[in-house]
Amino acid sequence: MSRPSELLSLVPVVPVVVIDDLAHAVPVARALVAGGLPVIELTLRTPVALDAIRTIAEQVPEIRVGAGTIVTPSQAKEALDAGAQFLVSPGSTPSLLAAMAETGLPFLPGTATVSEVLAVLEAGFTELKFFPAEASGGAAFLRSIASPVPQARFCPTGGITAATAASYLSLPNVGCVGGSWLTPADALAAGDWGRVEELARAAAALG
């Protein structure tokens, strides 16, 4: 996977996962693979996130592991060093775009408004994250900008559920969605990897 366009085409739903316990990293990744979703975006919101990326990259090579919630230039390099294979940011600044591009990894810069979309397009990037999707206008927003900026393709994330994912995936400018519903906190805490696998299988069927 060398281009962001490939990332948008791998699976209909990219699991967006928060790991609080490093021991959960490998089993949750294996459950997602078993459910038909060989991609995981680990958010850099916990102290063990980078170690979780490193562990998954080493022990579950059949999954593409990425780092989400990249909010500073230094995090882009840290994620690369940990073994991340792609990057995702919730928003975009010139320095953040430059830092993510410098890693050589495919990445999805975050946007939430038409002006932000135009700014990222001007910087040369056409595959984007739309975040926070539901709070920023949802599928209706993306539908309305498909004509004026047809070159932009999105992975909307934020507030999307199993019930609403299809409304996004039906849009011509959406390649996939990001979903946190696949790895509920209570399922991870209980080690209920079978439930994660079932949720992943249902999400994979949306494609």
C-alpha positions in Angstrom: 0.0 0.0 0.0 1.9 3.0 -1.3 -0.8 5.5 -2.0 -3.7 7.0 0.0 -6.1 6.0 -2.8 -5.3 2.4 -2.1 -6.1 2.9 1.6 -9.6 4.2 0.7 -10.2 1.0 -1.4 -9.0 -1.7 1.0 -12.1 -2.1 3.2 -15.5 -0.4 3.5 -14.9 0.3 7.2 -11.5 1.2 8.8 -11.6 0.2 12.4 -10.6 3.2 14.6 -9.3 1.7 17.8 -8.3 3.0 21.2 -6.0 0.7 23.1 -5.6 1.3 26.8 -4.1 -2.1 27.6 -1.2 -3.3 25.5 -2.3 -6.9 26.1 -5.3 -6.2 23.9 -3.4 -5.1 20.8 -2.6 -8.4 19.2 -6.0 -10.2 20.0 -8.0 -7.3 18.7 -6.0 -7.1 15.5 -6.4 -10.8 15.0 -10.1 -10.6 15.6 -10.5 -7.9 12.9 -8.5 -9.9 10.4 -10.7 -13.0 11.2 -13.7 -10.8 10.6 -12.5 -9.7 7.2 -11.1 -6.3 8.0 -7.3 -6.5 7.7 -6.8 -2.8 8.5 -6.6 -1.0 11.9 -6.2 2.6 12.8 -4.8 3.0 16.3 -5.3 6.4 17.8 -2.4 8.1 19.6 -4.6 8.9 22.6 -3.2 6.6 25.2 0.3 6.0 26.7 0.6 2.6 25.1 -0.6 3.5 21.6 2.9 3.6 20.0 3.8 0.3 21.7 0.6 -1.2 20.4 1.4 -0.2 16.9 4.9 -1.7 17.2 3.5 -4.9 18.7 0.8 -5.4 16.0 3.3 -4.6 13.2 5.6 -7.3 14.5 3.1 -10.0 15.5 0.2 -9.5 13.1 1.8 -8.9 9.7 -1.4 -9.7 7.9 -3.0 -6.5 9.1 -2.2 -3.0 7.9 -1.6 -0.9 11.0 -1.9 2.8 10.9 -1.7 5.7 13.4 -4.6 8.0 13.9 -5.0 11.3 15.8 -1.7 12.6 14.4 -1.9 16.2 15.7 1.8 17.3 15.8 4.6 16.9 13.3 6.7 14.9 15.8 4.0 12.3 16.1 4.2 11.5 12.4 7.9 10.5 12.8 7.2 8.6 16.0 4.4 6.6 14.3 6.7 5.8 11.4 9.4 4.6 13.8 6.9 2.4 15.6 6.0 0.6 12.4 2.9 2.4 11.3 2.0 1.8 7.6 -0.3 4.8 7.2 -1.2 8.0 9.1 -4.5 9.8 9.7 -4.9 13.3 11.2 -8.1 14.9 12.5 -7.2 18.3 11.0 -4.5 19.8 8.8 -1.9 22.6 9.1 1.0 23.2 6.6 3.6 21.9 9.1 1.5 18.8 9.8 1.0 18.1 6.1 4.7 18.5 5.5 5.7 16.2 8.4 3.3 13.4 7.3 4.4 13.7 3.7 8.1 13.5 4.8 7.5 10.1 6.3 6.8 8.6 2.9 3.7 6.9 4.3 0.3 7.2 2.8 -1.9 9.5 4.9 -5.3 11.0 5.2 -5.3 14.7 6.3 -8.3 15.8 8.2 -10.8 18.3 6.9 -14.2 19.6 8.1 -15.1 22.6 5.9 -15.0 23.4 2.2 -12.1 25.9 2.8 -10.1 23.2 4.5 -10.8 20.8 1.7 -9.6 23.4 -0.8 -6.5 24.1 1.2 -5.5 20.5 1.3 -6.3 20.0 -2.4 -4.0 23.0 -3.2 -1.3 21.3 -1.2 -1.5 18.4 -3.6 -3.5 15.8 -1.7 -6.8 14.4 -2.9 -7.6 11.6 -0.4 -8.9 13.1 2.8 -10.4 12.4 6.2 -13.7 14.1 6.9 -13.9 14.7 10.7 -15.9 14.9 12.8 -18.3 13.6 10.2 -21.7 13.7 11.9 -21.0 16.9 13.7 -19.8 18.6 10.5 -22.8 17.9 8.4 -22.6 14.2 7.7 -23.4 12.5 4.5 -25.5 15.5 3.3 -22.4 17.7 3.5 -20.3 15.3 1.4 -23.1 14.9 -1.1 -23.3 18.6 -1.5 -19.6 19.1 -2.2 -19.2 16.2 -4.6 -19.9 18.4 -7.7 -17.8 21.5 -6.8 -14.8 19.4 -5.7 -15.1 16.0 -7.5 -11.4 15.3 -7.2 -11.6 15.0 -3.4 -12.3 11.5 -1.9 -13.0 11.0 1.7 -12.9 8.6 4.7 -15.5 10.2 6.9 -15.0 9.4 10.6 -16.7 10.5 13.8 -20.1 9.6 15.1 -20.7 7.1 12.3 -22.5 3.9 13.3 -23.3 0.5 11.8 -26.7 1.9 10.9 -25.5 5.1 9.2 -22.3 3.8 7.5 -24.2 2.7 4.3 -25.5 6.3 3.7 -21.8 7.4 3.5 -20.6 4.5 1.5 -23.2 5.1 -1.2 -21.7 8.5 -2.1 -19.3 8.8 -5.1 -16.7 10.8 -3.1 -16.5 8.3 -0.2 -14.1 5.4 -0.4 -14.5 4.1 3.1 -15.6 5.2 6.6 -13.8 5.1 9.9 -15.7 3.2 12.6 -15.1 3.0 16.3 -18.2 0.8 16.9 -16.2 -2.3 15.9 -14.2 -2.4 19.1 -16.5 -1.4 22.0 -14.6 -0.6 25.2 -16.6 -3.2 27.1 -15.8 -5.9 24.6 -12.1 -5.1 24.9 -12.2 -5.0 28.6 -13.9 -8.4 28.8 -11.6 -9.9 26.1 -14.6 -10.7 24.0 -12.7 -11.1 20.7 -15.6 -13.1 19.2 -17.8 -10.1 19.5 -15.2 -7.9 17.7 -14.9 -10.5 15.0 -18.7 -10.5 14.5 -18.8 -6.7 14.3 -16.0 -6.7 11.8 -17.7 -9.4 9.7 -20.9 -7.3 9.5 -18.9 -4.2 8.6 -16.9 -6.0 5.9 -20.2 -7.0 4.3 -21.0 -3.3 3.7 -18.6 -3.2 0.9 
